[in-house]
Amino acid sequence: MIRLRPHHLLCTQAYSGKGYNAGFVENMSAITNHLRINADAVIGITLSTDDICSKCPLMIAEDECKTNEKVKRYDSKVVRHFNIEEKSYVYHEIVNEIKAKITPEILEDICGDCGWYPMGECKRSIL
């Protein structure tokens, strides 16, 4: 089972093959490809370091990131906006629930100060 932070439910939808370094891109590509191909893929939501974080160069240690305040805030907002809990979900079901509820204002609230957000892929893929 793939472990994801709440805000990575959004990132995996918008991911387009770019990342911090080669190791991160390889890992993120493998995870997103698996989730996109396997309609019944089960994920476990965690409010800590997940399988995407594991290859991120910003990760310092378990549940500690160079941008910890920011990622925790993103997670908190996703939890609040979509009633996400630390438990297992079928990836496509939870993503479809998010897409049914999300608005441009909610996406801006969650992701507005993310470095990847200005590229526009999030708006195109999620909204």
C-alpha positions in Angstrom: 0.0 0.0 0.0 1.3 3.4 -0.9 1.4 6.0 1.9 0.4 9.6 1.0 0.2 12.8 2.9 -3.1 14.6 2.4 -1.8 17.3 0.1 -0.1 14.7 -2.1 -3.6 13.6 -3.2 -3.5 16.9 -5.2 0.2 16.6 -6.3 -0.3 13.2 -7.7 -3.1 14.4 -9.9 -1.1 17.3 -11.3 2.4 15.6 -11.6 3.9 16.0 -15.0 7.3 14.4 -14.8 9.2 17.3 -13.2 10.8 17.4 -9.7 13.7 18.4 -7.5 16.2 15.8 -8.8 16.5 12.5 -10.7 15.8 10.3 -7.7 12.7 12.3 -6.7 11.4 12.2 -10.3 12.0 8.5 -10.6 10.1 7.8 -7.4 7.3 10.2 -8.0 6.8 8.9 -11.6 6.6 5.3 -10.3 4.0 6.2 -7.6 1.8 8.4 -9.9 2.0 5.9 -12.7 0.9 3.1 -10.4 -2.0 5.2 -9.0 -3.1 6.3 -12.4 -3.1 2.8 -14.0 -4.6 0.8 -11.1 -8.2 2.0 -10.5 -8.4 -0.1 -7.3 -5.1 1.1 -5.8 -5.4 1.4 -2.0 -3.5 4.2 -0.3 -2.9 4.9 3.3 -3.2 8.6 4.4 -0.5 9.7 6.8 0.0 13.1 8.5 3.8 12.4 8.4 6.5 11.5 5.9 5.1 9.4 3.1 6.4 7.4 0.1 6.8 10.6 -2.0 8.7 12.3 0.8 11.1 9.4 1.0 13.1 10.5 -2.0 12.6 14.3 -1.7 15.9 16.2 -1.1 14.0 18.6 1.3 13.4 15.7 3.7 15.6 16.0 6.8 14.3 13.1 8.9 11.0 11.2 9.6 8.3 13.9 9.8 10.9 16.7 9.3 11.3 18.7 6.1 13.1 21.8 5.2 9.7 23.3 4.5 7.9 21.5 7.4 5.6 24.4 8.3 4.4 24.7 4.7 3.7 21.0 4.1 1.9 20.6 7.4 -0.3 23.6 6.5 -1.1 22.1 3.1 -2.0 18.8 4.8 -4.1 20.6 7.4 -6.1 22.5 4.7 -6.7 19.3 2.6 -7.9 17.5 5.8 -10.2 20.4 6.6 -11.6 21.1 3.1 -12.2 17.4 2.2 -12.7 15.6 5.6 -9.7 13.4 5.0 -8.6 11.1 7.8 -5.6 9.0 8.6 -6.9 5.7 7.2 -7.0 3.7 3.9 -8.8 4.9 0.8 -9.2 3.7 -2.8 -7.1 6.3 -4.6 -9.5 6.9 -7.5 -12.5 7.2 -5.1 -11.0 9.8 -2.9 -9.6 11.8 -5.8 -13.0 11.8 -7.4 -14.5 13.1 -4.2 -11.9 15.9 -4.1 -12.6 16.8 -7.7 -16.3 17.0 -7.0 -15.8 19.4 -4.1 -12.8 21.5 -5.1 -13.2 25.1 -6.4 -10.6 27.5 -7.7 -10.7 29.3 -4.4 -10.1 26.1 -2.4 -7.1 25.1 -4.7 -5.7 28.6 -4.3 -6.2 28.5 -0.5 -4.3 25.1 -0.3 -1.6 25.5 -2.9 -1.3 29.2 -3.6 2.2 29.6 -2.2 3.6 26.3 -3.6 6.5 26.7 -5.9 4.9 24.4 -8.4 1.5 26.1 -8.5 2.4 29.0 -10.9 3.2 26.4 -13.6 -0.5 25.9 -14.0 -0.6 22.1 -14.2 -2.5 21.9 -10.9 -5.3 24.1 -12.2 -5.5 22.2 -15.5 -5.4 18.7 -13.9 -7.4 19.2 -10.7 -10.1 21.8 -11.6 
